[in-house]
Structures are given as C-alpha cells and as structure tokens.
C-alpha cells in the first residue's frame, strides 16, 4: 500500500486535482481545507508526508508547521505563492523539507514527493542492521560516542550537544546511514540538497568542511574521510580499529 499523504489546501479544485493525481500514483490521500482541522488531523494520525499550503483560513500553514514539528517529525512540503520568498525561508527554518511554488506542474510535485519520502521516511519502529556500528532505533543513529536523534533533530558526542543546521544534519544523517559506502558528491548533492542544485558539487565540500569543524576538529576524531576523485565516507567504528 502506498504512502499516506495529507493534502492541506483550501482551494477545492486544486486539492481535488492533486488528490486524483496522487491516488493514480498509488498513494493514500486525506484532505483538510483549513489550518486547525489540518493540525488536529496530523497530530491524531500518522502520515508519511504532508502537502501544506501556507495561505490557509483559521490557522496559517507556517503556524501549523511550527506546532506540528514540536510534536511529530512528519515531513512537510510547503505550497507557496511564487513571490513569497520570506515564507519559503521561514518554512524551511521551521522544519519543512521542501517547497513548491504555485502554479506548479504535477510532474514536478510528484518528483519532489518521491524525493521527500525517500529522504525522510517516517519512523514506525525499531530497526537494527547487522554487522555494522550503525544502530537505528526509533530514529536514532549512533557512531561510537556520537548519537544522531532524528525525531528531536539533535546530535551529541559523548553527551556534548552539537549544533547543526538543517542541511548539515541531513548530510551527517546520510553519511551515517551509508557508512563504509563511498558517496559521490553528485549522490550527496541529490540526497541533501535536491535536484535543483545538480551540478553545484562545491556546495557539498562546503557542508563537509562545516561538519568537520564541528565534529572532527572539536573532538579530535577523523570521522569523515575524503576519497580523492570520488567523494566522502564515514567508516564504521570497528573499521577504524576502535572498540
């Protein structure tokens, strides 16, 4: 059964159009036409993704997003007006994983949904990977003394909290989830920044430098390795010869 998506949109025709397209793609769909109903629905039920319009009656989309993010880590894609730059910035800072401007092509929306569902799966239980220093349990990743808590958006090293931006957090999460696997700059760019940044691989080098300055340099470890001409890798704790 496909992912469960909540559409929050007060324009009835647009909401119905998107609903039909999503149903055709095999998704489960619910709708809400105002902010208060949307927040209540999102808190009481588990959704894999929410498409959230910013301009809503009752409670605007940004306030819905802020209140939701305090309670649940449900991924949110914002639907914004083309010239609402500050709304986009505010939404991303509040925890939205992406945004799309109106009017939009349905193919682009579907592509962004696929990326969001892949990069931000809703944690439904505990999973453990064998033969790996990586542990995934209720959204928690560990690497030696480092812990990344996805639901709380928190990273600690030996109980010392590390402050990361959203992109730095996602970069670290991606590297931890793929430890011992060398990820190319293009792969990291797609997973962390989205396809709109494709070709700008120097962005990845910048974020890697930021992470090293906050983790490797501060705690005197070599966590993130460069594979010259290829990309970057986080080796498992055991592979580094640590106990």
NUTORMAR-613917 format. One record per residue (C-alpha): residue number from 1; x negated, y, z. Coordinates in steps of 0.25 Angstrom, whole numbers, plus 5000, padded with zeros to 4 digits. Layout:
% NUTORMAR-613917
ATOM pos    u    v    w
ATOM NUM    X    Y    Z
...
***
This chain:
% NUTORMAR-613917
ATOM pos    u    v    w
ATOM   1 5000 5000 5000
ATOM   2 4995 5014 4996
ATOM   3 4990 5025 5006
ATOM   4 5001 5032 5013
ATOM   5 5001 5047 5009
ATOM   6 5009 5059 5015
ATOM   7 5013 5070 5006
ATOM   8 5015 5083 5013
ATOM   9 5021 5093 5003
ATOM  10 5033 5102 5003
ATOM  11 5035 5103 4988
ATOM  12 5044 5092 4986
ATOM  13 5041 5090 4971
ATOM  14 5026 5089 4973
ATOM  15 5028 5080 4985
ATOM  16 5037 5071 4977
ATOM  17 5027 5071 4965
ATOM  18 5015 5067 4974
ATOM  19 5023 5057 4981
ATOM  20 5027 5050 4968
ATOM  21 5012 5050 4963
ATOM  22 5007 5044 4976
ATOM  23 5018 5033 4976
ATOM  24 5014 5030 4962
ATOM  25 5000 5028 4966
ATOM  26 5004 5018 4977
ATOM  27 5003 5028 4989
ATOM  28 5014 5028 5001
ATOM  29 5019 5042 5002
ATOM  30 5027 5050 5012
ATOM  31 5030 5065 5011
ATOM  32 5032 5077 5020
ATOM  33 5037 5091 5016
ATOM  34 5033 5099 5028
ATOM  35 5021 5100 5037
ATOM  36 5028 5096 5050
ATOM  37 5034 5083 5044
ATOM  38 5021 5080 5038
ATOM  39 5013 5081 5051
ATOM  40 5023 5073 5058
ATOM  41 5023 5062 5047
ATOM  42 5007 5062 5046
ATOM  43 5006 5061 5061
ATOM  44 5016 5050 5063
ATOM  45 5012 5041 5051
ATOM  46 4999 5037 5045
ATOM  47 4995 5042 5031
ATOM  48 4983 5039 5022
ATOM  49 4984 5053 5017
ATOM  50 4992 5066 5017
ATOM  51 4994 5076 5006
ATOM  52 4997 5089 5013
ATOM  53 5002 5102 5007
ATOM  54 4997 5114 5014
ATOM  55 5009 5123 5012
ATOM  56 5020 5116 5020
ATOM  57 5032 5120 5027
ATOM  58 5033 5118 5042
ATOM  59 5018 5116 5045
ATOM  60 5008 5119 5034
ATOM  61 4998 5108 5029
ATOM  62 4986 5113 5036
ATOM  63 4992 5112 5049
ATOM  64 4998 5099 5046
ATOM  65 4984 5094 5043
ATOM  66 4977 5100 5055
ATOM  67 4988 5094 5065
ATOM  68 4987 5080 5057
ATOM  69 4971 5080 5058
ATOM  70 4972 5081 5073
ATOM  71 4980 5068 5074
ATOM  72 4976 5060 5062
ATOM  73 4965 5059 5051
ATOM  74 4975 5057 5039
ATOM  75 4968 5062 5026
ATOM  76 4975 5075 5021
ATOM  77 4975 5080 5007
ATOM  78 4980 5095 5006
ATOM  79 4989 5100 4995
ATOM  80 4985 5115 4993
ATOM  81 4988 5127 4985
ATOM  82 4977 5130 4975
ATOM  83 4973 5143 4981
ATOM  84 4974 5139 4996
ATOM  85 4959 5138 4998
ATOM  86 4959 5140 5013
ATOM  87 4970 5130 5014
ATOM  88 4961 5120 5008
ATOM  89 4949 5123 5017
ATOM  90 4958 5123 5029
ATOM  91 4964 5110 5025
ATOM  92 4950 5103 5023
ATOM  93 4945 5109 5036
ATOM  94 4957 5103 5043
ATOM  95 4955 5089 5038
ATOM  96 4961 5088 5024
ATOM  97 4953 5078 5016
ATOM  98 4956 5085 5003
ATOM  99 4966 5095 4996
ATOM 100 4972 5097 4982
ATOM 101 4978 5110 4977
ATOM 102 4991 5111 4970
ATOM 103 4995 5109 4959
ATOM 104 4987 5096 4958
ATOM 105 4986 5085 4948
ATOM 106 4992 5072 4955
ATOM 107 4979 5064 4950
ATOM 108 4970 5073 4958
ATOM 109 4979 5072 4970
ATOM 110 4979 5057 4969
ATOM 111 4964 5057 4967
ATOM 112 4962 5065 4980
ATOM 113 4971 5056 4987
ATOM 114 4963 5044 4983
ATOM 115 4950 5050 4988
ATOM 116 4956 5055 5001
ATOM 117 4962 5041 5004
ATOM 118 4948 5035 5001
ATOM 119 4940 5044 5009
ATOM 120 4950 5046 5021
ATOM 121 4956 5032 5024
ATOM 122 4966 5033 5036
ATOM 123 4960 5024 5047
ATOM 124 4970 5014 5051
ATOM 125 4962 5005 5060
ATOM 126 4948 5000 5063
ATOM 127 4939 4994 5053
ATOM 128 4925 4988 5055
ATOM 129 4914 4986 5044
ATOM 130 4905 4974 5046
ATOM 131 4890 4975 5044
ATOM 132 4890 4990 5046
ATOM 133 4886 5000 5056
ATOM 134 4899 5008 5052
ATOM 135 4911 5006 5060
ATOM 136 4925 5010 5056
ATOM 137 4935 5010 5067
ATOM 138 4947 5019 5068
ATOM 139 4940 5029 5058
ATOM 140 4926 5029 5066
ATOM 141 4913 5027 5059
ATOM 142 4900 5024 5066
ATOM 143 4886 5024 5063
ATOM 144 4877 5021 5075
ATOM 145 4880 5032 5085
ATOM 146 4887 5041 5074
ATOM 147 4903 5040 5074
ATOM 148 4912 5046 5064
ATOM 149 4926 5047 5069
ATOM 150 4935 5049 5057
ATOM 151 4948 5052 5063
ATOM 152 4942 5062 5073
ATOM 153 4933 5068 5062
ATOM 154 4921 5066 5072
ATOM 155 4907 5062 5071
ATOM 156 4898 5059 5083
ATOM 157 4884 5054 5084
ATOM 158 4881 5047 5098
ATOM 159 4893 5056 5103
ATOM 160 4887 5069 5097
ATOM 161 4898 5075 5088
ATOM 162 4894 5079 5074
ATOM 163 4902 5090 5068
ATOM 164 4905 5087 5053
ATOM 165 4913 5094 5042
ATOM 166 4923 5086 5035
ATOM 167 4914 5083 5023
ATOM 168 4903 5079 5032
ATOM 169 4912 5070 5040
ATOM 170 4917 5063 5027
ATOM 171 4903 5062 5022
ATOM 172 4898 5055 5034
ATOM 173 4910 5046 5035
ATOM 174 4908 5042 5020
ATOM 175 4893 5039 5023
ATOM 176 4897 5031 5035
ATOM 177 4908 5023 5028
ATOM 178 4898 5019 5017
ATOM 179 4885 5016 5026
ATOM 180 4874 5009 5019
ATOM 181 4880 5013 5006
ATOM 182 4873 5024 4998
ATOM 183 4883 5034 4994
ATOM 184 4880 5043 4982
ATOM 185 4882 5058 4982
ATOM 186 4894 5056 4972
ATOM 187 4900 5046 4981
ATOM 188 4899 5055 4993
ATOM 189 4904 5067 4985
ATOM 190 4917 5059 4981
ATOM 191 4919 5054 4995
ATOM 192 4916 5066 5003
ATOM 193 4919 5078 4994
ATOM 194 4929 5073 4984
ATOM 195 4928 5073 4969
ATOM 196 4929 5088 4967
ATOM 197 4915 5089 4972
ATOM 198 4910 5078 4962
ATOM 199 4896 5082 4956
ATOM 200 4892 5090 4968
ATOM 201 4884 5080 4975
ATOM 202 4875 5090 4982
ATOM 203 4887 5092 4991
ATOM 204 4884 5078 4997
ATOM 205 4870 5082 5000
ATOM 206 4874 5094 5008
ATOM 207 4884 5085 5017
ATOM 208 4874 5075 5019
ATOM 209 4864 5086 5024
ATOM 210 4875 5091 5033
ATOM 211 4877 5077 5039
ATOM 212 4862 5074 5041
ATOM 213 4861 5088 5048
ATOM 214 4872 5084 5058
ATOM 215 4868 5069 5060
ATOM 216 4855 5065 5055
ATOM 217 4847 5077 5059
ATOM 218 4854 5079 5073
ATOM 219 4854 5064 5077
ATOM 220 4841 5061 5071
ATOM 221 4846 5049 5063
ATOM 222 4846 5046 5048
ATOM 223 4860 5043 5045
ATOM 224 4862 5048 5030
ATOM 225 4852 5043 5020
ATOM 226 4849 5048 5007
ATOM 227 4847 5038 4995
ATOM 228 4840 5046 4985
ATOM 229 4847 5048 4972
ATOM 230 4859 5041 4977
ATOM 231 4866 5047 4989
ATOM 232 4867 5044 5004
ATOM 233 4869 5033 5014
ATOM 234 4871 5031 5029
ATOM 235 4865 5017 5032
ATOM 236 4871 5009 5043
ATOM 237 4866 5010 5057
ATOM 238 4860 4996 5056
ATOM 239 4854 4998 5043
ATOM 240 4846 5010 5049
ATOM 241 4840 5000 5059
ATOM 242 4847 5006 5071
ATOM 243 4854 4998 5082
***
